[in-house]
Amino acid sequence: MASSNNDGQAAYFPIRVVSQQTGVNAITLRAWERRYNLLSPKRTAKGHRLYSDGDIRLIKQVVGLLNRGIPISQAQAMLNENSIETAPLKVNSAEQTSQWQHYRETLHQALHDFDEQILDAVFEEATRYFPVDITLRFLLIPIYNQLKDQCQTELGKARLAFYSAFLQARLAARLYDNSNVANQQQAAIAITNFSQKDEVSLLLMAVLLKQLGLRPHYFSGFLNGSHITELVTSGPWQACLVQMTESAEPAQFRQLQQAAIESGKPVFVSGLPSTMNDTLTLHNLIPVAKDIQESALTVRDLLTGIPA
């Protein structure tokens, strides 16, 4: 709910509401205020932050600039100069990439040395100063994809397994941290694995969906078709997202089709190439793209009108 003070009829919002509206968690909002002086929220008598509509617009502008790859220090200067529309012409390309490049180089060295402490330090710093979805897009997902593409050697496989275990632990902690989330009235979605693939992609999807305002219910480990049917039909969620592989058998599609028909709920399928979209559609299943960011947005958009 909005709070008001003595400044006329201006409305002010607590940090949890601002976090929900902008997708930027409270930790990041406080970090932007302390380190970059991007925000100057008012305070209640007890010291709680209150943000105006103008603050919310500013936060959304900053997120838009970060989405274009512009480092936060440059975003601050551009907002001060009102030069958002001409941002690509005013930002030095070396400065634009230096922040993320530094993180990437540090992570690569930590992975080379199997140094979990450095991994954790980079993860905590990046997610403190950037929204989770942006950190995933510019840092964590690219590193993960690179390791998958370069794991021909035994040490390459070991580093991928090391990073996967690290990501699963940190992402699971993010997923179940409800201290700054106000989305209990949003659409709930069950997320499960109908394959033997690792679960990093599913966890990434779950964290992104949470960041986008949904309520993901994550189920670790492989579930067979009958388990998924029972889960979808009896659970308190509005939809289900299932990870499959290209080697999926016809019987698996039929089992998921049964789950969709019996429950009357949307069943999204990830992990398959676009060439299999027609097969999924024929089985009353909804394909989502391999790109995790795009998939999360698709799921969010399709569930927007479904009552929680």
C-alpha positions as CSV (number, residue, x, y, z in Angstrom):
1,M,0.0,0.0,0.0
2,A,1.1,3.5,-0.7
3,S,2.0,5.7,2.3
4,S,1.6,9.5,2.3
5,N,3.5,12.3,4.1
6,N,3.1,16.0,4.4
7,D,4.2,16.7,0.8
8,G,0.7,17.5,-0.5
9,Q,-1.0,14.4,-1.9
10,A,2.2,12.6,-3.1
11,A,2.2,8.9,-2.7
12,Y,5.1,6.9,-1.3
13,F,5.7,3.2,-1.4
14,P,7.7,0.8,0.9
15,I,10.7,-1.0,-0.5
16,R,8.9,-4.3,-0.9
17,V,6.3,-2.7,-3.2
18,V,9.0,-1.0,-5.2
19,S,10.9,-4.3,-5.5
20,Q,7.8,-6.0,-6.8
21,Q,7.0,-3.3,-9.4
22,T,10.5,-2.9,-10.7
23,G,12.0,-6.4,-10.4
24,V,14.9,-5.1,-8.4
25,N,15.4,-6.7,-5.0
26,A,15.7,-4.7,-1.8
27,I,19.3,-5.5,-1.3
28,T,20.2,-4.0,-4.8
29,L,18.0,-0.9,-4.2
30,R,19.9,-0.2,-0.9
31,A,23.2,-0.8,-2.6
32,W,22.4,1.7,-5.4
33,E,21.5,4.2,-2.8
34,R,24.6,3.7,-0.7
35,R,27.3,3.2,-3.3
36,Y,26.0,5.2,-6.3
37,N,23.7,7.8,-4.7
38,L,21.1,6.9,-7.4
39,L,18.2,7.1,-5.0
40,S,17.3,9.3,-2.1
41,P,14.2,7.8,-0.5
42,K,12.3,9.4,2.3
43,R,12.3,7.8,5.7
44,T,9.5,7.0,8.2
45,A,9.9,7.9,11.8
46,K,11.3,4.3,12.3
47,G,13.8,4.7,9.5
48,H,11.9,2.7,6.8
49,R,12.5,3.8,3.2
50,L,9.6,5.3,1.2
51,Y,9.9,5.7,-2.6
52,S,8.0,8.1,-4.8
53,D,6.5,7.5,-8.3
54,G,9.5,9.4,-9.6
55,D,11.9,7.0,-7.8
56,I,10.1,4.0,-9.4
57,R,10.4,5.6,-12.9
58,L,14.1,6.2,-12.2
59,I,14.7,2.6,-11.2
60,K,13.0,1.3,-14.3
61,Q,15.2,3.6,-16.4
62,V,18.3,2.3,-14.8
63,V,17.2,-1.3,-15.4
64,G,16.5,-0.4,-19.0
65,L,20.1,0.9,-19.4
66,L,21.6,-2.1,-17.6
67,N,19.6,-4.4,-20.0
68,R,21.5,-2.6,-22.9
69,G,24.8,-3.6,-21.4
70,I,25.6,-0.2,-19.9
71,P,27.5,-0.3,-16.6
72,I,25.8,1.3,-13.6
73,S,28.4,4.0,-13.2
74,Q,27.7,5.1,-16.8
75,A,23.9,4.8,-16.3
76,Q,24.2,7.2,-13.4
77,A,26.0,9.8,-15.6
78,M,23.6,9.4,-18.5
79,L,20.6,9.9,-16.2
80,N,22.2,13.1,-14.9
81,E,22.7,14.3,-18.5
82,N,19.3,13.2,-19.7
83,S,21.1,11.3,-22.5
84,I,19.3,8.0,-22.3
85,E,18.1,8.0,-25.9
86,T,21.6,8.6,-27.2
87,A,23.3,6.2,-24.8
88,P,25.0,4.0,-27.4
89,L,26.7,7.1,-28.9
90,K,27.9,8.5,-25.6
91,V,29.2,5.3,-23.8
92,N,32.8,4.3,-24.4
93,S,32.7,0.7,-25.5
94,A,35.7,-0.2,-23.2
95,E,33.9,1.3,-20.2
96,Q,30.7,-0.3,-21.2
97,T,32.1,-3.8,-21.0
98,S,34.7,-3.4,-18.3
99,Q,32.5,-4.2,-15.3
100,W,31.1,-7.5,-16.7
101,Q,34.5,-8.4,-18.3
102,H,36.2,-8.0,-14.9
103,Y,33.6,-10.4,-13.3
104,R,34.0,-12.9,-16.2
105,E,37.8,-12.9,-16.0
106,T,37.6,-13.4,-12.2
107,L,35.1,-16.2,-12.5
108,H,37.2,-18.0,-15.2
109,Q,40.3,-17.8,-13.0
110,A,38.3,-19.1,-10.0
111,L,37.0,-22.0,-12.1
112,H,40.4,-22.8,-13.3
113,D,41.6,-22.9,-9.7
114,F,38.4,-24.6,-8.4
115,D,38.2,-21.7,-5.9
116,E,34.7,-21.6,-4.5
117,Q,35.4,-18.6,-2.2
118,I,36.2,-16.4,-5.2
119,L,33.1,-17.7,-7.1
120,D,31.0,-16.9,-4.1
121,A,32.5,-13.4,-3.7
122,V,31.8,-12.5,-7.3
123,F,28.3,-13.9,-7.2
124,E,27.4,-11.9,-4.0
125,E,28.9,-8.7,-5.3
126,A,27.3,-8.9,-8.8
127,T,23.8,-9.8,-7.4
128,R,24.1,-7.0,-4.8
129,Y,24.6,-4.3,-7.4
130,F,22.6,-5.7,-10.3
131,P,19.1,-7.2,-10.6
132,V,19.3,-11.0,-10.6
133,D,18.0,-11.3,-14.2
134,I,20.7,-9.0,-15.5
135,T,23.4,-10.8,-13.6
136,L,22.2,-14.1,-15.0
137,R,22.0,-12.7,-18.6
138,F,25.4,-10.9,-18.7
139,L,27.4,-13.1,-16.3
140,L,26.2,-16.4,-14.9
141,I,24.5,-17.9,-18.0
142,P,27.3,-17.0,-20.5
143,I,29.9,-18.6,-18.3
144,Y,27.7,-21.7,-17.9
145,N,27.2,-22.0,-21.7
146,Q,30.9,-21.5,-22.3
147,L,31.8,-24.3,-20.0
148,K,29.2,-26.6,-21.6
149,D,30.8,-25.8,-25.0
150,Q,34.3,-26.4,-23.8
151,C,34.0,-29.5,-21.7
152,Q,35.7,-32.0,-24.0
153,T,38.6,-32.6,-21.7
154,E,38.3,-34.3,-18.3
155,L,39.2,-31.1,-16.4
156,G,36.7,-29.3,-18.6
157,K,34.0,-31.7,-17.4
158,A,35.1,-31.3,-13.9
159,R,34.9,-27.5,-14.0
160,L,31.4,-27.7,-15.5
161,A,30.4,-30.0,-12.7
162,F,32.0,-27.7,-10.1
163,Y,30.3,-24.6,-11.5
164,S,26.9,-26.5,-11.9
165,A,27.0,-27.5,-8.2
166,F,27.9,-24.0,-7.2
167,L,25.1,-22.5,-9.2
168,Q,22.6,-25.0,-8.0
169,A,23.4,-24.2,-4.4
170,R,23.3,-20.4,-4.8
171,L,20.3,-20.3,-7.1
172,A,18.3,-22.6,-4.7
173,A,19.1,-20.2,-1.9
174,R,17.9,-17.3,-4.0
175,L,14.8,-19.2,-5.0
176,Y,13.7,-19.9,-1.4
177,D,14.7,-16.5,0.0
178,N,11.3,-14.8,0.5
179,S,12.5,-11.9,2.7
180,N,12.2,-9.3,-0.1
181,V,9.4,-10.9,-2.2
182,A,5.8,-9.8,-2.2
183,N,4.4,-12.1,-4.9
184,Q,2.3,-14.5,-2.9
185,Q,-0.8,-13.5,-4.8
186,Q,0.8,-14.0,-8.2
187,A,0.4,-17.1,-10.4
188,A,2.1,-20.2,-9.1
189,I,3.9,-22.6,-11.5
190,A,5.3,-26.1,-10.8
191,I,8.8,-26.6,-12.4
192,T,10.1,-30.2,-12.8
193,N,12.5,-32.3,-14.8
194,F,11.3,-35.0,-17.2
195,S,14.8,-35.8,-18.3
196,Q,18.3,-36.8,-17.0
197,K,19.7,-33.3,-17.8
198,D,21.3,-31.3,-15.1
199,E,19.0,-28.9,-13.3
200,V,20.9,-25.6,-13.6
201,S,18.7,-24.5,-16.5
202,L,15.6,-25.3,-14.5
203,L,16.9,-23.4,-11.5
204,L,17.8,-20.4,-13.7
205,M,14.3,-20.5,-15.1
206,A,12.7,-20.7,-11.6
207,V,14.8,-17.7,-10.3
208,L,14.0,-15.6,-13.4
209,L,10.2,-16.4,-13.0
210,K,10.4,-15.4,-9.4
211,Q,12.2,-12.2,-10.4
212,L,9.3,-11.6,-12.9
213,G,6.7,-11.8,-10.1
214,L,5.5,-15.4,-10.4
215,R,5.6,-18.1,-7.6
216,P,7.7,-21.0,-8.9
217,H,7.5,-24.3,-7.0
218,Y,10.6,-26.2,-7.9
219,F,10.9,-30.0,-7.7
220,S,14.4,-31.4,-7.7
221,G,15.2,-34.7,-9.5
222,F,13.6,-36.7,-12.2
223,L,9.9,-37.3,-12.2
224,N,8.2,-39.8,-14.5
225,G,5.0,-39.2,-16.5
226,S,2.6,-40.5,-13.9
227,H,4.2,-38.4,-11.2
228,I,4.0,-35.3,-13.3
229,T,0.3,-35.9,-14.2
230,E,-0.6,-36.3,-10.5
231,L,1.5,-33.3,-9.6
232,V,-0.2,-31.0,-12.2
233,T,-3.7,-32.2,-11.5
234,S,-3.6,-32.1,-7.7
235,G,-1.3,-29.2,-7.0
236,P,-2.2,-25.6,-6.1
237,W,-0.6,-24.1,-9.1
238,Q,-1.9,-22.5,-12.3
239,A,0.6,-24.1,-14.7
240,C,3.6,-26.5,-15.0
241,L,6.9,-26.2,-16.8
242,V,8.7,-29.4,-17.7
243,Q,12.2,-29.9,-19.0
244,M,12.7,-32.6,-21.7
245,T,15.5,-33.7,-24.0
246,E,15.7,-34.2,-27.8
247,S,15.7,-37.9,-27.2
248,A,12.3,-37.8,-25.6
249,E,10.1,-40.8,-26.7
250,P,6.5,-40.5,-28.0
251,A,5.1,-42.0,-24.8
252,Q,6.5,-39.1,-22.9
253,F,4.7,-36.6,-25.0
254,R,1.5,-38.6,-24.6
255,Q,1.9,-38.6,-20.8
256,L,2.4,-34.8,-20.7
257,Q,-0.6,-34.4,-23.0
258,Q,-2.7,-36.4,-20.5
259,A,-1.5,-34.1,-17.7
260,A,-2.5,-31.0,-19.6
261,I,-5.9,-32.5,-20.6
262,E,-6.8,-33.8,-17.1
263,S,-5.7,-30.7,-15.3
264,G,-6.9,-28.1,-17.8
265,K,-3.7,-26.2,-16.9
266,P,-1.0,-25.0,-19.3
267,V,2.0,-27.3,-19.6
268,F,5.1,-25.6,-20.9
269,V,8.0,-27.6,-22.2
270,S,11.6,-26.5,-22.3
271,G,14.8,-28.0,-23.6
272,L,13.7,-29.0,-27.1
273,P,14.7,-27.5,-30.4
274,S,12.1,-25.3,-32.3
275,T,11.8,-28.1,-34.9
276,M,9.7,-30.0,-32.3
277,N,7.3,-27.2,-31.7
278,D,4.7,-28.8,-34.0
279,T,4.9,-32.1,-32.1
280,L,4.4,-30.3,-28.8
281,T,1.4,-28.3,-30.1
282,L,-0.2,-31.5,-31.4
283,H,0.0,-32.8,-27.9
284,N,-1.6,-29.7,-26.3
285,L,1.8,-28.6,-24.9
286,I,3.3,-25.2,-25.1
287,P,6.9,-24.9,-26.4
288,V,9.3,-22.3,-24.9
289,A,12.5,-21.2,-26.5
290,K,15.9,-22.6,-25.5
291,D,17.0,-19.1,-24.4
292,I,16.2,-19.0,-20.7
293,Q,15.5,-15.3,-20.6
294,E,13.1,-15.4,-23.5
295,S,11.4,-18.5,-22.1
296,A,10.8,-16.9,-18.7
297,L,9.3,-13.9,-20.4
298,T,7.0,-16.1,-22.5
299,V,5.8,-18.0,-19.5
300,R,5.2,-14.8,-17.5
301,D,3.3,-13.2,-20.4
302,L,1.0,-16.2,-21.0
303,L,0.2,-16.6,-17.3
304,T,-0.5,-12.9,-16.7
305,G,-4.3,-13.3,-17.0
306,I,-4.6,-16.5,-15.0
307,P,-6.1,-16.0,-11.5
308,A,-3.9,-17.1,-8.6
